[in-house]
Amino acid sequence: MRVNRGQRPPWTPPAPLLAPLLAVLALAGLLAWLLWAWQPGHPPGDAHRQLDLAGAPEGGDFTLQSVHGPVALSDFRSRVVLLYFGYAACPDICPTNLAIIGYALKQLTAAEREQVQVLFVSVDPARDDLERLAEYAAYFDPGILGITGAEAAVAEAAARYGAAYRRTQAPDSAMGYLIDHSSFTYVVDQHGQLVDTLPHATPAAVIVARLRALLSAPS
């Protein structure tokens, strides 16, 4: 029998090792995809909308409801508005951002504070009634106004600013479902124009500097 010593057949793992090896490779591929597709505070896949200069949203006016009645973005012309989309049952992303925003507000002078409004838009109107929403928003700062509305109205407002969200079932949770959502803070100037988009957990010092730059800009 002739043996070709110049070439060796490709190595094939023994049958008992083949299945575990394939499982490890599949898991590694899945983890790699998750790291690529997922960032904290952003839903994966189509719901994760990264903003860029070419596809940046235009913003614009909208009207939703607060515990005090209807609220339109245009009600705050002459003020700088920080706009954030989330929900009261959010386990970590919303509390983090709202706590930072609340701390930033406390760094402003009283005169500056009067020229700034923060709107927290709930994308979970089914659970966030207006009383609950008002109490939740005020926990981070009494001046933060919680607003929401019919699902279609909330979706329209979110679309204007490129905010993405989607419901995810959580059968093992007492809440029943969670909402994956983007975590940008939208900065609207005194003329109602969207001028900046701040990423998740932007430091309070950066927020204060951005607000003061707008407040000191010529009208």
LOMAR-773524 format. One line per 10 residues: number of its first residue (from 1); their letters; for each residue x, y, z of N, C-alpha, C. Coordinates in nm, 3 decimals, always signed. Each point is the difference from the previous one (the first is absolute). Layout:
N
NUM = a = X,Y,Z,X,Y,Z,X,Y,Z ~ ...
This chain:
219
1 = mrvnrgqrpp = +0.086,-0.118,+0.000,-0.086,+0.118,+0.000,+0.089,+0.123,+0.000 ~ -0.031,+0.092,-0.088,+0.078,+0.123,-0.010,-0.060,+0.106,+0.093 ~ +0.091,+0.071,+0.066,-0.043,+0.108,+0.089,+0.061,+0.129,-0.051 ~ -0.083,+0.099,-0.025,+0.047,+0.130,-0.044,+0.041,+0.080,+0.122 ~ +0.132,+0.013,+0.022,+0.048,+0.071,+0.118,+0.012,+0.152,-0.023 ~ -0.023,+0.043,-0.124,+0.012,+0.143,-0.028,-0.125,+0.079,+0.040 ~ -0.114,-0.064,+0.005,-0.124,+0.069,+0.033,-0.075,-0.079,+0.105 ~ -0.054,+0.070,+0.099,-0.081,-0.064,+0.101,-0.146,+0.036,-0.022 ~ -0.088,-0.093,+0.021,-0.142,+0.033,-0.014,-0.039,+0.102,+0.106 ~ -0.096,+0.085,-0.032,-0.044,+0.100,+0.100,-0.049,-0.069,+0.126
11 = wtppapllap = +0.034,+0.066,+0.117,-0.036,-0.061,+0.127,-0.150,+0.012,+0.023 ~ -0.062,-0.104,+0.041,-0.142,-0.002,+0.034,-0.013,-0.043,+0.144 ~ -0.066,+0.080,+0.082,-0.011,-0.037,+0.141,-0.078,-0.129,+0.016 ~ +0.034,-0.079,+0.099,-0.077,-0.121,+0.027,-0.146,+0.033,+0.020 ~ -0.086,-0.093,-0.039,-0.144,+0.021,+0.007,-0.047,+0.046,+0.136 ~ +0.051,-0.053,+0.113,-0.048,+0.046,+0.131,+0.032,+0.146,+0.028 ~ +0.104,+0.057,-0.068,+0.037,+0.139,+0.023,-0.063,+0.096,-0.099 ~ -0.054,-0.052,-0.109,-0.047,+0.085,-0.108,-0.118,+0.087,+0.042 ~ -0.099,-0.058,+0.065,-0.120,+0.077,+0.039,+0.034,+0.111,+0.097 ~ +0.078,-0.028,+0.108,+0.036,+0.111,+0.091,+0.079,+0.109,-0.068
21 = llavlalagl = +0.089,-0.037,-0.094,+0.080,+0.099,-0.070,-0.089,+0.091,-0.084 ~ -0.095,-0.059,-0.071,-0.091,+0.081,-0.081,-0.084,+0.093,+0.088 ~ -0.040,-0.050,+0.116,-0.079,+0.083,+0.091,+0.080,+0.120,+0.048 ~ +0.129,-0.022,+0.032,+0.087,+0.110,+0.045,+0.016,+0.103,-0.111 ~ +0.022,-0.048,-0.124,+0.016,+0.092,-0.111,-0.127,+0.082,-0.025 ~ -0.114,-0.066,+0.011,-0.127,+0.071,-0.020,-0.020,+0.105,+0.108 ~ +0.033,-0.035,+0.126,-0.013,+0.096,+0.109,+0.092,+0.119,-0.019 ~ +0.123,-0.027,-0.045,+0.094,+0.110,-0.024,-0.052,+0.094,-0.108 ~ -0.059,-0.058,-0.106,-0.056,+0.083,-0.105,-0.115,+0.085,+0.049 ~ -0.086,-0.061,+0.085,-0.112,+0.075,+0.055,+0.047,+0.115,+0.087
31 = lawllwawqp = +0.099,-0.025,+0.085,+0.053,+0.105,+0.087,+0.061,+0.113,-0.081 ~ +0.070,-0.036,-0.107,+0.060,+0.103,-0.086,-0.108,+0.088,-0.062 ~ -0.111,-0.063,-0.043,-0.109,+0.077,-0.059,-0.064,+0.092,+0.101 ~ -0.020,-0.051,+0.123,-0.061,+0.082,+0.103,+0.086,+0.121,+0.034 ~ +0.132,-0.020,+0.008,+0.089,+0.112,+0.028,-0.004,+0.103,-0.110 ~ -0.019,-0.045,-0.123,-0.008,+0.093,-0.113,-0.133,+0.072,-0.004 ~ -0.109,-0.071,+0.030,-0.134,+0.056,-0.020,-0.053,+0.075,+0.119 ~ +0.053,-0.027,+0.119,-0.059,+0.055,+0.121,+0.095,+0.096,+0.070 ~ -0.053,+0.115,+0.043,+0.072,+0.092,+0.085,-0.092,+0.034,+0.115 ~ +0.053,+0.027,+0.121,-0.087,+0.027,+0.114,-0.099,+0.111,-0.028
41 = ghppgdahrq = -0.125,-0.029,+0.032,-0.102,+0.101,-0.016,-0.058,+0.007,-0.139 ~ +0.041,-0.087,-0.091,-0.050,+0.003,-0.135,-0.053,-0.137,-0.038 ~ -0.121,-0.006,-0.059,-0.051,-0.128,-0.044,+0.076,-0.050,-0.121 ~ +0.016,-0.132,-0.015,+0.077,-0.053,-0.111,-0.078,+0.004,-0.130 ~ +0.071,-0.027,-0.109,-0.065,-0.018,-0.129,-0.060,+0.129,-0.052 ~ -0.120,-0.013,-0.063,-0.063,+0.114,-0.065,-0.037,+0.111,+0.097 ~ -0.023,-0.035,+0.126,-0.043,+0.102,+0.095,+0.115,+0.088,+0.047 ~ +0.122,-0.041,-0.027,+0.118,+0.078,+0.042,+0.033,+0.098,-0.110 ~ -0.034,+0.124,+0.020,+0.022,+0.101,-0.102,+0.114,+0.091,+0.042 ~ +0.114,-0.018,-0.059,+0.111,+0.090,+0.025,-0.019,+0.124,-0.088
51 = ldlagapegg = +0.015,+0.115,+0.062,-0.019,+0.124,-0.074,+0.130,+0.041,-0.068 ~ -0.011,+0.053,-0.119,+0.115,+0.056,-0.069,-0.044,+0.129,-0.067 ~ +0.095,+0.072,-0.056,-0.032,+0.129,-0.058,-0.093,-0.013,-0.118 ~ +0.014,-0.108,-0.077,-0.082,-0.015,-0.120,-0.143,-0.039,+0.035 ~ -0.017,-0.081,+0.106,-0.133,-0.049,+0.032,-0.054,+0.053,+0.129 ~ +0.054,+0.113,+0.048,-0.045,+0.055,+0.128,-0.145,+0.044,-0.010 ~ -0.079,-0.023,+0.104,-0.141,+0.042,-0.001,-0.011,+0.151,+0.004 ~ -0.114,+0.051,-0.042,-0.020,+0.144,-0.006,-0.066,+0.055,+0.125 ~ -0.056,-0.086,+0.084,-0.070,+0.049,+0.118,-0.133,+0.062,-0.038 ~ -0.046,+0.094,+0.078,-0.127,+0.066,-0.031,-0.097,-0.005,+0.117
61 = dftlqsvhgp = -0.108,+0.073,-0.014,-0.098,+0.014,+0.108,-0.087,-0.125,+0.013 ~ -0.051,-0.022,+0.119,-0.095,-0.107,+0.027,-0.076,+0.037,+0.126 ~ -0.111,-0.066,+0.022,-0.081,+0.024,+0.119,-0.032,-0.132,+0.069 ~ +0.028,-0.008,+0.129,-0.034,-0.117,+0.080,-0.069,+0.049,+0.127 ~ -0.020,-0.090,+0.096,-0.076,+0.033,+0.119,+0.088,-0.006,+0.125 ~ -0.026,+0.091,+0.093,+0.062,-0.004,+0.132,-0.111,-0.006,+0.105 ~ +0.039,-0.011,+0.125,-0.100,-0.003,+0.106,-0.073,+0.134,+0.008 ~ +0.058,+0.104,-0.057,-0.062,+0.132,+0.002,-0.078,+0.031,-0.127 ~ +0.001,-0.091,-0.097,-0.071,+0.023,-0.125,+0.092,-0.012,-0.120 ~ -0.047,+0.041,-0.120,+0.080,-0.013,-0.121,+0.130,+0.080,+0.008
71 = valsdfrsrv = +0.104,-0.056,-0.057,+0.131,+0.066,-0.004,+0.054,-0.010,-0.143 ~ +0.031,+0.112,-0.059,+0.064,+0.005,-0.132,+0.144,+0.044,+0.016 ~ +0.085,-0.052,-0.084,+0.140,+0.043,+0.004,+0.010,+0.150,-0.023 ~ -0.088,+0.052,-0.086,+0.003,+0.143,-0.031,-0.040,+0.087,+0.119 ~ -0.056,-0.060,+0.105,-0.031,+0.077,+0.121,+0.127,+0.056,+0.065 ~ +0.115,-0.058,-0.036,+0.125,+0.037,+0.068,+0.094,+0.078,-0.091 ~ -0.057,+0.066,-0.102,+0.082,+0.089,-0.082,+0.060,+0.107,+0.090 ~ +0.120,+0.035,-0.026,+0.084,+0.092,+0.078,+0.075,-0.075,+0.110 ~ -0.028,-0.130,+0.019,+0.078,-0.081,+0.093,+0.078,-0.106,-0.077 ~ +0.108,-0.048,+0.061,+0.071,-0.117,-0.052,-0.067,-0.123,+0.060
81 = vllyfgyaac = -0.031,-0.097,-0.083,-0.069,-0.120,+0.045,+0.090,-0.122,-0.014 ~ +0.007,-0.079,+0.107,+0.062,-0.131,-0.006,-0.112,-0.103,-0.009 ~ +0.004,-0.082,-0.103,-0.108,-0.093,-0.029,+0.053,-0.142,+0.011 ~ -0.067,-0.082,+0.084,+0.046,-0.137,+0.020,-0.118,-0.095,-0.007 ~ +0.016,-0.111,-0.075,-0.105,-0.101,-0.015,+0.036,-0.123,+0.082 ~ -0.090,-0.046,+0.085,+0.025,-0.117,+0.083,-0.129,-0.048,+0.064 ~ +0.010,-0.061,+0.117,-0.122,-0.044,+0.071,+0.032,-0.023,+0.147 ~ -0.102,+0.010,+0.084,+0.022,+0.003,+0.143,+0.050,-0.132,+0.056 ~ -0.034,-0.112,-0.064,+0.043,-0.131,+0.051,+0.137,-0.041,-0.054 ~ +0.066,+0.088,-0.072,+0.133,-0.031,-0.055,+0.095,-0.032,+0.115
91 = pdicptnlai = +0.069,-0.114,-0.007,+0.080,-0.042,+0.115,+0.129,+0.077,+0.023 ~ +0.063,+0.055,-0.105,+0.129,+0.064,+0.023,+0.031,+0.117,-0.093 ~ -0.034,-0.010,-0.128,+0.041,+0.102,-0.097,-0.065,+0.135,+0.031 ~ -0.131,+0.001,+0.018,-0.070,+0.126,+0.029,+0.044,+0.061,+0.133 ~ +0.003,-0.077,+0.110,+0.046,+0.061,+0.124,+0.139,+0.061,-0.008 ~ +0.088,-0.066,-0.075,+0.136,+0.053,-0.014,-0.002,+0.135,-0.069 ~ -0.066,+0.007,-0.115,-0.003,+0.125,-0.076,-0.073,+0.111,+0.075 ~ -0.114,-0.034,+0.058,-0.077,+0.104,+0.070,+0.073,+0.050,+0.124 ~ +0.071,-0.088,+0.069,+0.077,+0.044,+0.116,+0.111,+0.096,-0.042 ~ +0.065,-0.029,-0.113,+0.105,+0.090,-0.049,-0.059,+0.134,-0.043
101 = igyalkqlta = -0.113,-0.005,-0.070,-0.066,+0.124,-0.042,-0.042,+0.081,+0.122 ~ -0.059,-0.068,+0.099,-0.040,+0.069,+0.121,+0.117,+0.067,+0.070 ~ +0.113,-0.068,+0.004,+0.120,+0.058,+0.061,+0.049,+0.121,-0.080 ~ -0.007,-0.011,-0.134,+0.041,+0.112,-0.085,-0.087,+0.123,+0.026 ~ -0.130,-0.021,+0.017,-0.090,+0.112,+0.026,+0.038,+0.072,+0.130 ~ +0.043,-0.076,+0.096,+0.036,+0.059,+0.130,+0.127,+0.084,-0.008 ~ +0.078,-0.015,-0.108,+0.122,+0.080,-0.016,-0.028,+0.135,-0.064 ~ -0.122,+0.018,-0.052,-0.035,+0.126,-0.064,-0.039,+0.104,+0.105 ~ +0.018,+0.126,-0.034,-0.050,+0.107,+0.086,-0.152,+0.004,-0.011 ~ -0.063,+0.070,+0.092,-0.146,+0.010,-0.003,-0.047,+0.065,-0.130
111 = aereqvqvlf = +0.073,+0.100,-0.047,-0.038,+0.067,-0.125,+0.013,-0.094,-0.119 ~ +0.107,-0.079,-0.002,+0.019,-0.096,-0.108,-0.107,-0.109,+0.005 ~ -0.029,-0.043,+0.121,-0.097,-0.109,+0.018,-0.137,+0.036,-0.056 ~ -0.038,+0.127,+0.012,-0.129,+0.044,-0.051,-0.007,-0.004,-0.153 ~ +0.114,-0.009,-0.063,+0.004,-0.001,-0.147,+0.019,-0.140,-0.057 ~ -0.011,-0.101,+0.085,+0.019,-0.140,-0.043,-0.120,-0.083,+0.042 ~ -0.046,-0.086,-0.090,-0.108,-0.093,+0.032,+0.041,-0.141,-0.041 ~ -0.025,-0.097,+0.087,+0.026,-0.140,-0.031,-0.133,-0.072,-0.016 ~ -0.017,-0.072,-0.111,-0.120,-0.079,-0.026,+0.037,-0.147,-0.003 ~ -0.064,-0.078,+0.084,+0.019,-0.146,+0.002,-0.124,-0.061,-0.065
121 = vsvdparddl = +0.017,-0.056,-0.119,-0.110,-0.057,-0.077,-0.007,-0.151,+0.025 ~ -0.109,-0.047,+0.058,-0.014,-0.143,+0.023,-0.046,-0.070,-0.127 ~ +0.073,-0.105,-0.038,-0.039,-0.082,-0.114,-0.079,-0.122,+0.046 ~ -0.046,+0.005,+0.124,-0.079,-0.109,+0.058,-0.130,+0.055,+0.058 ~ -0.085,+0.060,-0.084,-0.122,+0.062,+0.053,-0.097,-0.099,+0.064 ~ +0.010,-0.127,-0.034,-0.089,-0.100,+0.059,+0.020,-0.011,+0.151 ~ +0.124,+0.018,+0.046,+0.029,-0.013,+0.143,+0.027,+0.133,+0.068 ~ +0.047,+0.097,-0.076,+0.037,+0.129,+0.060,-0.118,+0.097,-0.008 ~ -0.092,-0.011,+0.098,-0.106,+0.100,+0.005,+0.062,+0.133,+0.041 ~ -0.073,+0.108,-0.020,+0.058,+0.133,+0.013,+0.043,+0.031,+0.143
131 = erlaeyaayf = -0.072,-0.049,+0.099,+0.039,+0.024,+0.139,+0.131,-0.072,+0.032 ~ +0.009,-0.126,-0.040,+0.122,-0.077,+0.024,+0.118,+0.066,-0.071 ~ -0.023,+0.045,-0.122,+0.107,+0.059,-0.080,+0.049,+0.130,+0.064 ~ -0.093,+0.082,+0.049,+0.038,+0.126,+0.064,+0.085,-0.027,+0.123 ~ -0.040,-0.097,+0.080,+0.074,-0.033,+0.122,+0.139,-0.053,-0.033 ~ +0.008,-0.085,-0.103,+0.128,-0.059,-0.038,+0.096,+0.108,-0.049 ~ -0.046,+0.087,-0.088,+0.088,+0.104,-0.056,+0.046,+0.096,+0.108 ~ -0.090,+0.037,+0.091,+0.035,+0.096,+0.105,+0.100,-0.057,+0.099 ~ +0.010,-0.132,+0.007,+0.098,-0.061,+0.091,+0.142,+0.044,-0.036 ~ +0.027,+0.018,-0.129,+0.135,+0.038,-0.045,+0.021,+0.151,+0.004
141 = dpgilgitga = -0.106,+0.075,-0.022,+0.003,+0.145,+0.016,-0.143,+0.050,-0.012 ~ -0.044,+0.088,+0.090,-0.138,+0.048,-0.006,-0.037,+0.069,-0.131 ~ +0.100,+0.048,-0.072,-0.028,+0.069,-0.125,-0.011,-0.090,-0.121 ~ +0.030,-0.128,+0.014,-0.013,-0.092,-0.113,-0.147,-0.034,-0.018 ~ -0.050,+0.018,-0.120,-0.142,-0.021,-0.028,-0.019,-0.132,-0.074 ~ -0.080,-0.089,+0.059,-0.030,-0.128,-0.064,-0.121,+0.012,-0.089 ~ +0.011,-0.048,-0.123,-0.111,+0.008,-0.095,-0.011,-0.131,-0.077 ~ -0.119,-0.030,-0.046,-0.022,-0.117,-0.085,-0.132,+0.023,-0.073 ~ -0.055,-0.104,-0.061,-0.124,+0.015,-0.075,-0.040,-0.131,-0.064 ~ -0.091,+0.008,-0.093,-0.039,-0.119,-0.075,+0.122,-0.058,-0.071
151 = eaavaeaaar = -0.001,-0.131,-0.021,+0.117,-0.065,-0.058,+0.039,+0.062,-0.133 ~ -0.098,+0.034,-0.083,+0.031,+0.059,-0.131,+0.065,+0.136,+0.014 ~ -0.046,+0.079,+0.097,+0.056,+0.133,+0.020,+0.143,-0.009,+0.052 ~ +0.025,-0.094,+0.092,+0.136,-0.019,+0.052,+0.093,-0.046,-0.112 ~ -0.048,-0.094,-0.082,+0.082,-0.052,-0.110,+0.034,+0.110,-0.100 ~ -0.095,+0.089,-0.026,+0.027,+0.110,-0.093,+0.105,+0.095,+0.055 ~ -0.011,+0.033,+0.129,+0.098,+0.088,+0.061,+0.139,-0.064,-0.001 ~ +0.006,-0.129,+0.034,+0.128,-0.071,+0.000,+0.062,-0.002,-0.139 ~ -0.083,-0.022,-0.102,+0.051,-0.006,-0.137,+0.060,+0.133,-0.043 ~ -0.057,+0.109,+0.047,+0.054,+0.132,-0.037,+0.144,+0.018,+0.048
161 = ygaayrrtqa = +0.034,-0.068,+0.110,+0.133,+0.017,+0.058,+0.089,-0.124,-0.017 ~ -0.049,-0.099,-0.072,+0.082,-0.119,-0.024,+0.012,-0.089,+0.121 ~ -0.088,+0.015,+0.099,+0.003,-0.085,+0.118,-0.062,-0.136,-0.033 ~ +0.071,-0.107,+0.033,-0.046,-0.135,-0.032,-0.040,-0.073,+0.127 ~ -0.105,-0.079,-0.008,-0.040,-0.083,+0.114,-0.086,-0.116,-0.049 ~ -0.003,-0.106,+0.081,-0.084,-0.114,-0.032,-0.025,-0.081,+0.128 ~ -0.116,-0.063,+0.004,-0.037,-0.079,+0.117,+0.061,-0.139,-0.010 ~ +0.053,-0.048,+0.112,+0.058,-0.134,+0.007,-0.067,-0.075,+0.114 ~ -0.057,-0.115,-0.032,-0.069,-0.079,+0.102,+0.100,-0.053,+0.102 ~ -0.041,+0.003,+0.126,+0.083,-0.051,+0.110,-0.088,-0.089,+0.088
171 = pdsamgylid = -0.028,-0.121,-0.045,-0.094,-0.087,+0.073,+0.045,-0.034,+0.141 ~ +0.130,+0.005,+0.026,+0.051,-0.034,+0.134,+0.001,+0.121,+0.093 ~ -0.043,+0.115,-0.050,+0.000,+0.122,+0.081,-0.143,+0.033,+0.042 ~ -0.013,+0.059,+0.118,-0.131,+0.042,+0.048,-0.057,+0.112,-0.087 ~ +0.087,+0.072,-0.072,-0.046,+0.110,-0.084,-0.065,-0.049,-0.128 ~ +0.032,-0.121,-0.042,-0.061,-0.055,-0.122,+0.074,+0.034,-0.127 ~ +0.050,+0.122,-0.010,+0.078,+0.039,-0.118,+0.093,+0.114,+0.037 ~ +0.105,+0.013,-0.078,+0.093,+0.112,+0.008,-0.005,+0.076,-0.132 ~ +0.061,+0.115,-0.003,+0.007,+0.077,-0.124,+0.146,+0.032,-0.029 ~ +0.050,-0.053,-0.109,+0.133,+0.038,-0.048,-0.013,+0.136,-0.067
181 = hssftyvvdq = +0.085,+0.092,+0.034,-0.013,+0.133,-0.060,+0.137,+0.066,-0.013 ~ +0.010,+0.091,-0.096,+0.121,+0.079,-0.015,+0.011,+0.095,+0.119 ~ +0.118,+0.052,+0.022,+0.022,+0.076,+0.124,+0.069,+0.133,-0.027 ~ -0.039,+0.065,-0.106,+0.054,+0.132,-0.030,-0.077,+0.109,+0.073 ~ +0.067,+0.108,+0.030,-0.066,+0.121,+0.050,+0.006,+0.103,-0.112 ~ -0.117,+0.048,-0.041,-0.008,+0.092,-0.112,-0.003,+0.144,+0.053 ~ +0.082,+0.085,-0.058,+0.010,+0.139,+0.041,-0.071,+0.087,-0.103 ~ -0.101,+0.072,+0.045,-0.080,+0.087,-0.087,+0.023,+0.144,+0.044 ~ +0.034,+0.085,-0.095,+0.035,+0.138,+0.036,-0.124,+0.087,+0.022 ~ +0.022,+0.126,+0.026,-0.108,+0.094,+0.034,-0.097,+0.022,-0.115
191 = hgqlvdtlph = +0.039,-0.040,-0.120,-0.087,+0.017,-0.117,-0.071,-0.130,-0.038 ~ +0.016,-0.102,+0.084,-0.067,-0.126,-0.028,+0.075,-0.090,-0.096 ~ +0.127,+0.030,-0.024,+0.080,-0.079,-0.094,+0.085,-0.103,+0.073 ~ +0.001,-0.121,-0.052,+0.088,-0.104,+0.054,+0.144,+0.034,-0.038 ~ +0.084,+0.023,+0.101,+0.136,+0.046,-0.028,+0.107,-0.098,+0.047 ~ -0.036,-0.097,+0.081,+0.102,-0.092,+0.049,-0.066,-0.128,+0.049 ~ +0.076,-0.108,-0.001,-0.044,-0.130,+0.049,+0.109,-0.054,+0.090 ~ -0.028,-0.011,+0.128,+0.099,-0.043,+0.097,-0.013,-0.150,+0.027 ~ +0.110,-0.074,-0.001,-0.007,-0.145,+0.023,-0.030,-0.035,+0.145 ~ -0.027,-0.127,+0.021,-0.031,-0.051,+0.133,+0.109,+0.036,+0.101
201 = atpaavivar = -0.043,+0.044,+0.117,+0.089,+0.029,+0.112,+0.101,+0.111,-0.032 ~ -0.042,+0.096,-0.083,+0.085,+0.118,-0.021,+0.023,+0.067,+0.135 ~ +0.125,+0.032,+0.037,+0.027,+0.059,+0.132,-0.076,+0.131,+0.023 ~ -0.035,+0.025,+0.124,-0.074,+0.121,+0.035,+0.074,+0.126,-0.042 ~ +0.132,-0.001,+0.013,+0.079,+0.118,-0.037,-0.014,+0.033,-0.148 ~ -0.008,-0.104,-0.082,-0.017,+0.021,-0.144,-0.139,+0.056,-0.028 ~ -0.102,-0.051,+0.068,-0.136,+0.050,-0.018,-0.007,+0.146,+0.041 ~ +0.058,+0.033,+0.114,-0.001,+0.140,+0.048,+0.069,+0.091,-0.101 ~ +0.113,-0.041,-0.051,+0.073,+0.082,-0.097,-0.082,+0.022,-0.126 ~ -0.069,-0.106,-0.044,-0.082,+0.013,-0.122,-0.117,+0.094,+0.024
211 = lrallsaps = -0.064,-0.012,+0.114,-0.112,+0.088,+0.033,+0.046,+0.146,+0.006 ~ +0.111,+0.024,+0.067,+0.047,+0.138,+0.014,+0.042,+0.061,-0.132 ~ +0.053,-0.083,-0.088,+0.036,+0.051,-0.133,-0.123,+0.048,-0.075 ~ -0.109,-0.076,+0.011,-0.123,+0.041,-0.067,-0.065,+0.121,+0.067 ~ +0.004,+0.001,+0.133,-0.061,+0.112,+0.072,+0.073,+0.132,-0.025 ~ +0.128,-0.009,-0.027,+0.078,+0.122,-0.021,+0.008,+0.039,-0.147 ~ -0.052,-0.083,-0.088,+0.007,+0.029,-0.143,-0.095,+0.116,-0.034 ~ +0.036,+0.083,-0.099,-0.089,+0.109,-0.042,-0.133,-0.056,-0.046 ~ -0.108,+0.067,+0.035,-0.133,-0.049,-0.040,-0.031,+0.039,-0.144
